[in-house]
Amino acid sequence: MPKPLNLIVACAENRIIGRNGRLPFDIPEDKAWFHEKTAGTVVVLGRLCYQVWKQVRDDGRIPVVLTSDASLAAPGVHLARNVPQALALAQSLPGEIMICGGQRIYEETLPIADRLLLTLVHTEVPGDTWFPEWRHLAWRESWRKESADANYRYTFSVLERATGAPRTD
Ligand SMILES: NC(=O)c1ccc[n+]([C@@H]2O[C@H](COP(=O)([O-])OP(=O)(O)OC[C@H]3O[C@@H](n4cnc5c(N)ncnc54)[C@H](OP(=O)(O)O)[C@@H]3O)[C@@H](O)[C@H]2O)c1
């Protein structure tokens, strides 16, 4: 059995996830959530995300980096040239699979994702990187927590891909 594909993302209501190579919001509780949920997992991520996340290998994370730049090869870092190759590698490595973005990887994997760990930030922010529309797909929310800090209101949700016919009772 292949391991489930988990996507983890923090997204504004207008689907913005990034600006100028950085997160468009600074939410310490979300950063802690992201670090906790990705600890000990195989993290699949794009080159830009990898290059800014200096501590990606801390806490037992195994990075699978999508890139055409073979010079990024390093001990314990797995490189892949496209999403199918990255997912095959991720399946062969020990640990849960967490797809961490950016935009193109999310776009290519959302249609086949089993679970979405979504932090929905209840605001619209300017930015240049988007998460694909997910709200039209069928999900079952298995967990939710509403939260807020001095700047933002946000909701953590775990959304399971709904399969099979809807119940009629
Ligand atoms: N809010 C969040 O949860 C979240 C999550 C992730 C990222 N972000 C934000 O998003 C931005 C970074 O994301 P990004 O989309 O600009 O960049 P990215 O995906 O991190 O990196 C882009 C590079 O990765 C490689 N790549 C990505 N997708 C690929 C694919 N499907 N097939 C082959 N190669 C692929 C290519 O590398 P080469 O050029 O080396 O070939 C591409 O130039 C930042 O602002 C970051 O803060 C936010």
The ligand as a Tripos MOL2 file, in Angstrom:
@<TRIPOS>MOLECULE
LIG
   48    52     1     0     0
SMALL
NO_CHARGES

@<TRIPOS>ATOM
      1 N1          2.2020   29.4950    3.2460 N.am      1 LIG1
      2 C1          2.7380   28.2840    3.0440 C.2       1 LIG1
      3 O1          2.3060   27.2930    3.6470 O.2       1 LIG1
      4 C2          3.8560   28.1420    2.0530 C.ar      1 LIG1
      5 C3          4.3360   26.8790    1.7410 C.ar      1 LIG1
      6 C4          5.3520   26.7860    0.7840 C.ar      1 LIG1
      7 C5          5.8460   27.9300    0.1940 C.ar      1 LIG1
      8 N2          5.3500   29.1470    0.5600 N.ar      1 LIG1
      9 C6          5.8550   30.3670   -0.0750 C.3       1 LIG1
     10 O2          5.8980   30.1520   -1.4760 O.3       1 LIG1
     11 C7          7.0720   30.7620   -2.0200 C.3       1 LIG1
     12 C8          7.9820   29.6760   -2.5870 C.3       1 LIG1
     13 O3          7.2670   28.8460   -3.4650 O.3       1 LIG1
     14 P1          7.5050   28.8520   -5.0450 P.3       1 LIG1
     15 O4          6.3250   28.1830   -5.6410 O.co2     1 LIG1
     16 O5          7.8350   30.2440   -5.4640 O.co2     1 LIG1
     17 O6          8.8550   28.0210   -5.1980 O.3       1 LIG1
     18 P2          9.3190   26.5040   -4.8700 P.3       1 LIG1
     19 O7          8.2670   25.5380   -5.3080 O.co2     1 LIG1
     20 O8          9.7890   26.4080   -3.4740 O.co2     1 LIG1
     21 O9         10.5880   26.4290   -5.8060 O.3       1 LIG1
     22 C9         10.4660   26.5820   -7.2020 C.3       1 LIG1
     23 C10        11.5210   25.7180   -7.8520 C.3       1 LIG1
     24 O10        11.3640   24.3660   -7.4240 O.3       1 LIG1
     25 C11        11.4560   23.4920   -8.5510 C.3       1 LIG1
     26 N3         10.1100   22.9900   -8.8080 N.ar      1 LIG1
     27 C12         8.9740   23.3800   -8.1960 C.ar      1 LIG1
     28 N4          7.9330   22.6740   -8.6240 N.ar      1 LIG1
     29 C13         8.4040   21.8100   -9.5300 C.ar      1 LIG1
     30 C14         7.7990   20.8000  -10.3230 C.ar      1 LIG1
     31 N5          6.4900   20.5380  -10.2320 N.pl3     1 LIG1
     32 N6          8.5730   20.0870  -11.1730 N.ar      1 LIG1
     33 C15         9.8930   20.3400  -11.2440 C.ar      1 LIG1
     34 N7         10.5470   21.2940  -10.5020 N.ar      1 LIG1
     35 C16         9.7940   22.0110   -9.6660 C.ar      1 LIG1
     36 C17        12.0610   24.3460   -9.6540 C.3       1 LIG1
     37 O11        13.4590   24.3420   -9.3470 O.3       1 LIG1
     38 P3         14.6540   24.6280  -10.3860 P.3       1 LIG1
     39 O12        14.4750   26.0500  -10.8320 O.co2     1 LIG1
     40 O13        15.8840   24.4110   -9.5650 O.co2     1 LIG1
     41 O14        14.5080   23.6310  -11.5050 O.co2     1 LIG1
     42 C18        11.4400   25.7020   -9.3600 C.3       1 LIG1
     43 O15        12.1240   26.8010   -9.9300 O.3       1 LIG1
     44 C19         7.7080   31.5220   -0.8740 C.3       1 LIG1
     45 O16         7.1700   32.8260   -0.8280 O.3       1 LIG1
     46 C20         7.2590   30.7130    0.3300 C.3       1 LIG1
     47 O17         7.2950   31.4680    1.5220 O.3       1 LIG1
     48 C21         4.3750   29.2640    1.4690 C.ar      1 LIG1
@<TRIPOS>BOND
     1     1     2 1
     2     2     3 2
     3     2     4 1
     4     4     5 ar
     5     4    48 ar
     6     5     6 ar
     7     6     7 ar
     8     7     8 ar
     9     8     9 1
    10     8    48 ar
    11     9    10 1
    12     9    46 1
    13    10    11 1
    14    11    12 1
    15    11    44 1
    16    12    13 1
    17    13    14 1
    18    14    15 2
    19    14    16 1
    20    14    17 1
    21    17    18 1
    22    18    19 2
    23    18    20 1
    24    18    21 1
    25    21    22 1
    26    22    23 1
    27    23    24 1
    28    23    42 1
    29    24    25 1
    30    25    26 1
    31    25    36 1
    32    26    27 ar
    33    26    35 ar
    34    27    28 ar
    35    28    29 ar
    36    29    30 ar
    37    29    35 ar
    38    30    31 1
    39    30    32 ar
    40    32    33 ar
    41    33    34 ar
    42    34    35 ar
    43    36    37 1
    44    36    42 1
    45    37    38 1
    46    38    39 2
    47    38    40 1
    48    38    41 1
    49    42    43 1
    50    44    45 1
    51    44    46 1
    52    46    47 1
@<TRIPOS>SUBSTRUCTURE
     1 LIG1         1 GROUP 0 **** ****
